Amino acid sequence: MGGSGGTTIDPATLELQKFLESKNSPIPAEELTKYDNWKMIVALSAAESGYGKHLGGECNAWGIKDFRAGSANYGRTRDFESWAESIKYTSELLYKYEPETGMPTPEGMVAAWKYVLPYGHWLANVNYSLYDIDQHIKIEV
């Protein structure tokens, strides 16, 4: 993280990394901050997998299902090759819910994302995580 090869991490990514480490999350901040909608990506990981502690599939902290034709996991949770692939996919998926910013409201996406009642606990987790992020990460990424 940072020292290898002379690479330095910007302060905002470092704050996010510390936040994720405080949650015992394996999700790399450096991949998240490549996307403008990183806050929602992180908040969804909180609701779906405890910030990636209980993965639904390989590098899948979001409970994303696999609907690729011919996939061995078809209809179950999807395995990704890397965090970079899964975070990029999740970011792009969020733009389908909110085309301009990729930051849909939890209330606006819950039925399609979670699609299993009850929704209240999931909504509370996503909304609390968004609040928690705003309280602990003061530098805009």
C-alpha positions in Angstrom: 0.0 0.0 0.0 1.8 3.1 -1.2 5.6 2.5 -0.7 6.1 -0.1 -3.4 7.7 1.2 -6.6 7.5 4.8 -5.4 3.8 5.0 -5.7 2.0 7.3 -3.3 -1.6 7.2 -2.3 -3.6 10.4 -2.3 -4.9 11.6 1.1 -8.6 10.8 0.2 -7.8 7.2 -0.8 -5.7 6.8 2.3 -8.7 8.0 4.4 -10.9 5.5 2.7 -8.4 2.7 3.2 -8.2 3.5 6.9 -12.0 3.5 7.0 -12.2 0.1 5.3 -9.5 -1.3 7.5 -11.5 -0.2 10.6 -14.3 -2.4 9.2 -11.9 -5.3 8.5 -12.7 -5.0 4.9 -10.6 -6.7 2.2 -11.9 -4.3 -0.5 -9.0 -2.1 -1.9 -9.6 1.6 -1.6 -7.3 2.3 -4.5 -9.7 0.4 -6.8 -12.8 2.1 -5.3 -11.6 5.7 -5.8 -11.3 5.2 -9.5 -15.0 5.6 -9.7 -17.1 8.7 -8.8 -19.8 6.5 -7.2 -17.4 4.8 -4.8 -19.5 5.8 -1.7 -22.5 3.8 -3.0 -20.3 0.9 -3.9 -18.9 0.8 -0.3 -22.4 1.3 1.2 -23.8 -1.6 -0.7 -20.9 -3.8 0.4 -21.8 -2.9 4.0 -25.4 -4.1 3.5 -24.6 -7.1 1.4 -21.5 -8.6 3.0 -20.3 -6.6 6.0 -17.9 -4.6 3.9 -16.7 -7.7 2.1 -16.2 -9.9 5.2 -18.8 -12.5 4.0 -18.4 -12.7 0.2 -21.2 -14.0 -2.0 -18.7 -15.2 -4.5 -15.0 -14.6 -5.4 -14.4 -10.8 -5.0 -18.2 -10.3 -4.8 -19.0 -8.1 -1.8 -22.3 -6.9 -3.4 -24.3 -10.1 -3.8 -24.3 -9.7 -7.6 -26.0 -12.6 -9.3 -24.5 -14.3 -12.4 -26.8 -14.2 -15.4 -24.2 -14.7 -18.0 -25.3 -17.3 -20.6 -23.6 -20.6 -20.1 -22.1 -19.7 -16.7 -21.7 -22.6 -14.3 -23.0 -20.2 -11.6 -26.0 -19.0 -13.6 -28.7 -17.7 -11.2 -26.3 -17.9 -8.2 -23.9 -15.3 -7.0 -21.1 -14.4 -9.4 -17.4 -15.0 -9.0 -15.1 -12.2 -10.3 -11.5 -12.6 -11.3 -10.3 -9.6 -9.2 -11.5 -6.7 -7.1 -10.8 -4.4 -10.0 -13.3 -6.4 -12.2 -16.0 -6.6 -9.5 -15.7 -2.9 -8.5 -15.8 -1.8 -12.2 -18.9 -4.0 -12.8 -20.6 -2.7 -9.7 -20.0 0.9 -10.7 -21.4 0.4 -14.2 -24.4 -1.4 -12.7 -25.2 1.5 -10.5 -25.3 3.8 -13.6 -28.3 1.7 -14.8 -30.2 2.7 -11.7 -29.1 6.4 -11.9 -27.7 7.2 -15.4 -26.3 10.7 -14.5 -24.3 10.1 -11.3 -24.3 6.4 -10.7 -25.5 7.2 -7.1 -29.1 6.0 -6.9 -30.9 6.4 -3.6 -31.1 3.2 -1.7 -34.9 3.6 -1.7 -34.9 3.9 -5.5 -33.0 0.7 -6.1 -33.9 -1.6 -3.2 -36.6 -3.6 -4.9 -34.5 -4.3 -8.0 -31.2 -4.8 -6.2 -32.4 -6.8 -3.2 -35.7 -8.0 -4.6 -36.5 -10.1 -1.5 -38.7 -8.6 1.2 -38.3 -7.3 3.8 -36.4 -4.2 2.7 -36.1 -2.2 5.9 -33.0 -3.8 7.3 -31.1 -3.5 4.0 -32.2 0.2 3.6 -31.1 1.0 7.1 -27.7 -0.6 6.5 -27.0 1.2 3.2 -28.2 4.6 4.6 -26.2 4.2 7.8 -23.1 3.3 5.8 -23.5 6.4 3.6 -23.8 8.4 6.8 -20.8 6.7 8.4 -18.6 7.3 5.3 -19.5 11.0 5.4 -18.7 11.2 9.1 -15.3 9.5 8.7 -14.0 10.6 5.3 -13.7 14.3 5.3 -11.6 14.7 2.1 -13.5 14.5 -1.2 -12.3 11.6 -3.4 
